[in-house]
Amino acid sequence: MKSLALLHASELVTLAGPKRPRVGRELSELGIIRDGGILIRDGKIDSVGVSGEIEKRLTALSGRSSAPPEDLELVDLAGRIVLPGFVDAHTHLVFAGNRLDDFERRSRGETYEQIAKAGGGISSTVEKTRAASEADLFAQAKKHADWILKCGTTTVEAKSGYGLTVEDELKILRVMRRLINETSLEIVPTFLGAHAVPREMAANEYVDLVINEMLPRVAKEKLAEFCDVFCERGYFDIEQSKRILSAAKKLGLRLRGHVDQLSNFGGAKLMAQLDAATADHLEKTDEQGIAALKSASVQPVLLPGSVYALGSASYPRAREMIEAGLAIVLATDFNPGSSPTPSMPMVLSLACTQMKMSPAEAITAATINAAYSLNRGNKIGSLEAGKLANIAVFDCDDYRELAYWFGIPQTYSVYVRGDKI
């Protein structure tokens, strides 16, 4: 059995606590162990504690008075911090090309909606993704996965949505399956066929295609765990979104939703009505939407990177959501148009500076709460015995530095299931 011991962390941020998403004051309870150590055996966490306790555990395992087990690798972290690998619960990992033209147009003052009407936006990425081969998509997505791992993220939720035909949506999801098998990044696939209405079809005609052809194929081939929809004016209205998500639920998929991003459209209330796992974006959600999410225990996934990249000042009402008792989540929304960043540390910085979350709240939202939003809170998101050894080590000695210093990489090493990446 392969063993690894990481010793002498200045702060071992365990996130140990109740076996559920954290709310209220719990968001600030990081379970920090100073001069911490962690023992990993066969890809899982065996024990955590102060380094002296871990060293005693090693001696006990060896069966001798002083020598550690022969198969053990010892790593002295020399006062660096250790966290669970970040869990990025909202990304668009697989796409072709970029949206540099959109970026330049936004820098001149054009809005998201204006760019989309002029032929940019999601539609431009759809054209490139349709034209790309599965091999080309995989190569670009593998590069994205490498970026993400280098930022200290070990698990991502990844959406389709840049195909908008049956075969192209399936192509994207199959690329995700290959990424799961051939990269170290752990990926949770989501079907987002209802990302936009393709130019060649009417909206209701496309909704029928999603429900009657795409969803059954996705379910039959077991290509996704979740279904998502972009519920917004100009995309899918409340009734269309409800039809799609209800059909997905009948097929056994759990639900997520891009809602209330550009307007207070009622999407948060719809996610509550459908008992969705998450409601994502929420930039325009009001107190009634927040109350609806609370009543149905829907987790908000907030994406400040998207607000920043679009040049907006309309950040979600994170403090009100926390005060309402919601189990808040932070994610990058990594995508080529509205949030071209793979960096969870950058998202932590934005959460603290723009949404007035504390560094501790932000870390909880980006680890254990995100893990629960993906139905994986029993396996990842905290450093506790029995969980997968998905771990990020950062070259600083205080966890608050992750949000404080921005624009520079602080990742020292990353482990997925005990293997150093």
Disulfide bonds with the S-S distance in Angstrom:
none
